[in-house]
Amino acid sequence: MADLIHKLTRANMDIDLSTSPEALGWPQTSCPWNAAEGGTAHHCAIKNTSICPYFCGIEYLDTALCSYPEENPLRK
């Protein structure tokens, strides 16, 4: 699985990677699930609500780890 991990840089730590880079003021890697569907509905995590089935954690410095299109096998 390690070679299937996407590193989504400059993640917003609310962790909402569907916000446009123009709105943030810094470059941000887009969500591969949103890119595949041509939308902005998917988020890595929404505080106190949900975690994406592809979310694999956070790496220093503000990089979200994503296993899209394979679900994170360690997710419970």
Buried (B, 14 or more C-beta within 10 A) or exposed (E): EEEEBBEBBBBBEEBBBBBEEEEEEEEBBBBBBBEEEEEBEBBBBEEEEEEBEBBBEBBEEBBBBBBBEEEBEEEE
